[in-house]
Amino acid sequence: QLQLVESGGGLVQPGGSLRLSCVVSGFNLNDYAIAWFRQAPGKEREGFSCISISGITTKYADSVKGRFTISRDNAKNTVYLQMNSLKPEDTAVYYCAAGRLMPSSYCSANGDLYHSWGQGTQVTVSS
């Protein structure tokens, strides 16, 4: 059974940092691209970062570019999201998702390409 579990969320002051983890089980992470999504109250889900199967390709939305870094450790079946210089507008529930049917050097933050999702972890940026 495919499972993704996010962790590392919490309350942080503006300008602070958090590192989210997405641990996968029930499948070989080597075969999947991973993307991060977030959803704030009253807003649509936003796909803002992804990493290809090979790890060669990473993509970021303009809203997080230069502040967030996605990485993967296939040996640990884990994908990370390092978030720096956090802003109140980053407050949301953060989800990771796995997608298989993509070339090894490609990824996309289009949610339609991802079939397995985690339960989410809350990130709150507030003073």
C-alpha beads as a LAMMPS data file, in Angstrom:
LAMMPS data file: protein, C-alpha beads

127 atoms
126 bonds

1 atom types
1 bond types

-500.0 500.0 xlo xhi
-500.0 500.0 ylo yhi
-500.0 500.0 zlo zhi

Masses

1 110.0

Atoms # bond

1 1 1 0.000 0.000 0.000
2 1 1 1.425 3.320 -1.080
3 1 1 1.736 5.744 1.791
4 1 1 3.230 9.210 2.181
5 1 1 3.609 10.868 5.560
6 1 1 4.563 14.502 5.961
7 1 1 6.159 15.896 9.094
8 1 1 8.062 18.933 10.287
9 1 1 5.323 21.507 10.221
10 1 1 4.617 23.876 13.063
11 1 1 4.464 27.476 14.180
12 1 1 7.340 29.729 13.164
13 1 1 7.926 33.466 13.192
14 1 1 8.253 35.427 9.962
15 1 1 11.754 35.069 8.611
16 1 1 12.187 31.699 10.245
17 1 1 12.843 28.278 8.745
18 1 1 11.313 24.839 8.753
19 1 1 12.237 21.593 7.081
20 1 1 9.419 19.340 6.011
21 1 1 9.918 15.640 5.393
22 1 1 7.852 13.333 3.240
23 1 1 8.507 9.692 4.082
24 1 1 7.176 7.158 1.635
25 1 1 6.430 3.493 2.175
26 1 1 4.922 0.671 0.207
27 1 1 6.721 1.654 -2.981
28 1 1 10.155 2.385 -4.320
29 1 1 10.778 6.111 -4.242
30 1 1 13.246 5.625 -7.108
31 1 1 10.302 5.213 -9.483
32 1 1 8.393 8.355 -8.546
33 1 1 8.523 12.069 -9.050
34 1 1 7.452 13.980 -5.962
35 1 1 5.755 17.328 -5.676
36 1 1 4.785 19.579 -2.811
37 1 1 1.439 21.304 -2.667
38 1 1 -0.140 23.606 -0.161
39 1 1 -3.592 24.856 0.601
40 1 1 -4.447 27.861 2.709
41 1 1 -7.931 28.383 4.179
42 1 1 -10.321 29.644 1.532
43 1 1 -7.778 29.252 -1.250
44 1 1 -7.203 26.734 -3.994
45 1 1 -4.494 24.132 -3.705
46 1 1 -1.176 25.371 -5.050
47 1 1 1.489 23.127 -6.491
48 1 1 4.722 24.968 -5.850
49 1 1 7.649 22.566 -6.116
50 1 1 8.601 19.248 -7.644
51 1 1 11.590 16.985 -8.086
52 1 1 12.102 14.463 -10.843
53 1 1 12.781 10.762 -10.361
54 1 1 16.450 11.316 -11.088
55 1 1 16.634 14.368 -8.855
56 1 1 18.211 16.309 -11.720
57 1 1 15.193 18.517 -12.272
58 1 1 13.602 20.679 -9.631
59 1 1 10.998 23.353 -10.163
60 1 1 9.573 26.106 -8.010
61 1 1 6.709 28.512 -8.237
62 1 1 7.654 32.171 -8.198
63 1 1 6.026 32.468 -4.787
64 1 1 8.726 30.288 -3.187
65 1 1 11.668 30.510 -5.584
66 1 1 14.886 31.403 -3.813
67 1 1 13.434 30.557 -0.396
68 1 1 12.454 26.885 -0.631
69 1 1 14.603 23.927 -1.662
70 1 1 13.344 20.467 -2.518
71 1 1 15.616 17.436 -2.300
72 1 1 15.346 13.680 -2.153
73 1 1 17.187 10.823 -0.484
74 1 1 16.021 7.661 -2.182
75 1 1 18.005 5.474 0.207
76 1 1 15.925 6.868 3.068
77 1 1 12.700 6.934 1.041
78 1 1 12.375 10.573 1.973
79 1 1 11.860 13.873 0.199
80 1 1 12.653 17.097 1.989
81 1 1 11.455 20.656 1.671
82 1 1 13.710 23.240 3.262
83 1 1 11.780 26.443 3.784
84 1 1 13.659 29.619 4.644
85 1 1 12.622 33.250 5.013
86 1 1 9.087 32.187 5.753
87 1 1 6.300 34.697 5.337
88 1 1 2.784 34.837 6.803
89 1 1 1.436 34.069 3.334
90 1 1 3.205 30.703 3.473
91 1 1 0.715 29.606 6.124
92 1 1 -1.081 26.539 4.799
93 1 1 -1.416 22.791 5.031
94 1 1 1.467 21.266 3.092
95 1 1 1.109 18.015 1.182
96 1 1 3.520 15.810 -0.702
97 1 1 2.397 13.636 -3.576
98 1 1 3.923 10.901 -5.737
99 1 1 3.569 10.469 -9.458
100 1 1 4.980 7.630 -11.532
101 1 1 4.184 8.243 -15.168
102 1 1 6.828 10.859 -15.869
103 1 1 10.228 10.691 -17.563
104 1 1 13.086 10.376 -15.107
105 1 1 14.332 13.914 -15.694
106 1 1 10.931 15.597 -15.692
107 1 1 8.555 16.844 -13.060
108 1 1 5.551 19.081 -12.864
109 1 1 3.549 20.689 -10.096
110 1 1 0.325 19.810 -11.884
111 1 1 -1.722 17.901 -9.354
112 1 1 -3.378 15.814 -12.068
113 1 1 -0.082 13.955 -12.573
114 1 1 0.061 12.718 -8.981
115 1 1 -1.929 9.779 -7.714
116 1 1 -0.805 9.254 -4.132
117 1 1 -1.026 11.946 -1.486
118 1 1 -0.069 12.404 2.116
119 1 1 -2.347 13.658 4.880
120 1 1 -0.634 17.018 5.154
121 1 1 1.212 18.967 7.811
122 1 1 0.241 22.416 9.054
123 1 1 2.672 25.291 8.662
124 1 1 1.794 28.530 10.418
125 1 1 3.930 31.624 10.045
126 1 1 3.000 34.233 12.592
127 1 1 4.519 36.528 15.153

Bonds

1 1 1 2
2 1 2 3
3 1 3 4
4 1 4 5
5 1 5 6
6 1 6 7
7 1 7 8
8 1 8 9
9 1 9 10
10 1 10 11
11 1 11 12
12 1 12 13
13 1 13 14
14 1 14 15
15 1 15 16
16 1 16 17
17 1 17 18
18 1 18 19
19 1 19 20
20 1 20 21
21 1 21 22
22 1 22 23
23 1 23 24
24 1 24 25
25 1 25 26
26 1 26 27
27 1 27 28
28 1 28 29
29 1 29 30
30 1 30 31
31 1 31 32
32 1 32 33
33 1 33 34
34 1 34 35
35 1 35 36
36 1 36 37
37 1 37 38
38 1 38 39
39 1 39 40
40 1 40 41
41 1 41 42
42 1 42 43
43 1 43 44
44 1 44 45
45 1 45 46
46 1 46 47
47 1 47 48
48 1 48 49
49 1 49 50
50 1 50 51
51 1 51 52
52 1 52 53
53 1 53 54
54 1 54 55
55 1 55 56
56 1 56 57
57 1 57 58
58 1 58 59
59 1 59 60
60 1 60 61
61 1 61 62
62 1 62 63
63 1 63 64
64 1 64 65
65 1 65 66
66 1 66 67
67 1 67 68
68 1 68 69
69 1 69 70
70 1 70 71
71 1 71 72
72 1 72 73
73 1 73 74
74 1 74 75
75 1 75 76
76 1 76 77
77 1 77 78
78 1 78 79
79 1 79 80
80 1 80 81
81 1 81 82
82 1 82 83
83 1 83 84
84 1 84 85
85 1 85 86
86 1 86 87
87 1 87 88
88 1 88 89
89 1 89 90
90 1 90 91
91 1 91 92
92 1 92 93
93 1 93 94
94 1 94 95
95 1 95 96
96 1 96 97
97 1 97 98
98 1 98 99
99 1 99 100
100 1 100 101
101 1 101 102
102 1 102 103
103 1 103 104
104 1 104 105
105 1 105 106
106 1 106 107
107 1 107 108
108 1 108 109
109 1 109 110
110 1 110 111
111 1 111 112
112 1 112 113
113 1 113 114
114 1 114 115
115 1 115 116
116 1 116 117
117 1 117 118
118 1 118 119
119 1 119 120
120 1 120 121
121 1 121 122
122 1 122 123
123 1 123 124
124 1 124 125
125 1 125 126
126 1 126 127
